[in-house]
Amino acid sequence: MAKTKKIGLPLTFGIIIALLGLLAWFSSVIFEGEKPQVRLGPLPQYLSGETAFKLSASDMKRGLRSLRVTIVQGGRSKDILEKRFPFKGLLNSQGIRRYETRFYVDPSRLNLAQGRVDLQVRVWDYSRRGGGDGNQTLLQHKMLLDTIPPGMRALSRMNYVNVGGTGLLVYQASSDTVESGVFVNELFFKGYPVGTSSRGGVHVCYFAVPYNAGVHPNLYLWAKDRAGNVSKERFPHHIRRKKFRTESIQITDRFLKQVLPYFSFYPFEPEDSDIQKFLEINGKLREENGRVFFDLRTETLPEPLWEGSWLRLRNAATMARFADHRRYYYKGEQVDEKVHMGVDLASLANSEVPAANSGRVIYRDRLGIYGNTVVLDHGQGIASVYAHLSDFSVDMGQEVAKGDVIGHTGQTGLAGGDHLHFGIMVGGVFVNPVEWWDSHWLRDNILRKLALLKP
Ligand SMILES: [Zn+2]
């Protein structure tokens, strides 16, 4: 008896300790305080239409109990998603630990008003905390509902544009506009803000109607606001058709022997004949070079760097015009055709080449068939191109004034003789430079519209 008591007391005590420990462990499990993890994406600042959200929730301890997504505006709230997860197995050991779903917020179906909208996500787990409701995670995301497209209005009423030429549109766009400009078929020309008025920001947009844009190119004004709403608007314009020349060029063996050595850097096939080499550089290399020119459109500054009239190489004869359609013949057969995207000017060899207007050097390097090439940015998407130079007189990034010598004429690249290939680009698209040299065209189509902007 005494013996059992002696042994019994510590045993009972041990059992109590063990039970207490078990109870503590059990409590810590069923009353665990770890909140569910919730992730939501995207987290847009603005809402402009039906938007998809991805939601993922997890609770690695007791598992997920339920989740609810609510849209709150003003005093009103509306549940747009509710999900309950069944309790499965001992202590929910087989319950759902991770859950992923997508849901949509459609402002028009939810009848939301413009302005502040809150998205709330609540997730509970199977802990016995919170009076049995479980641990709750609340994720709240604030947004602004804006479904009103930006307003815009063309200010310049007379917009005559030649095919292959440049147009300038002056327009207003509402103050929440983040990007705007003019579309010509699939090509986008960015507009630049130049000031504000009572009706919003005033913008200028230089655009090109490419020589091959077709008879009725699709021109419209386009704007996007901070919420992503887009407006499209027609504007008054008149496209003038233009005839371009067709030219025949005879490729001689003598010409090939003269120009091909320059292209020793090009990975020709060893078995290529001279004419095959010519077709390769006139095709593939020309295309590659064209992409380099087009990509330079992003290097432009938002303010104008140019002023007044545009200079042309002094005492120079025009050897080839803009958009000349060239047919290449070799030994009596047509072997290729290409379109000439600038004006070829020939003067004395090694003539000084003046900057056509004030600007900034955004390219100064060898460029395939164009040889030594300088590109000047004149701001707001306008650039001038000088090719086949014998040397450079400017550095990359240098600011130049109108008339500054940027280099000397030469015959680097694919050139049969000393000349300047001069080009003007608008938004990366080559346009007819003759317009820019023409003081009447410049006054009527550009300077008059710009003058309206001056206070
Ligand atoms: Zn040329």
Boltz pocket constraint, residues with backbone or C-beta under 6 A from the ligand:
constraints:
  - pocket:
      binder: B
      contacts: [[A, 320], [A, 340], [A, 342], [A, 343], [A, 344], [A, 420], [A, 421], [A, 422]]
      max_distance: 6.0
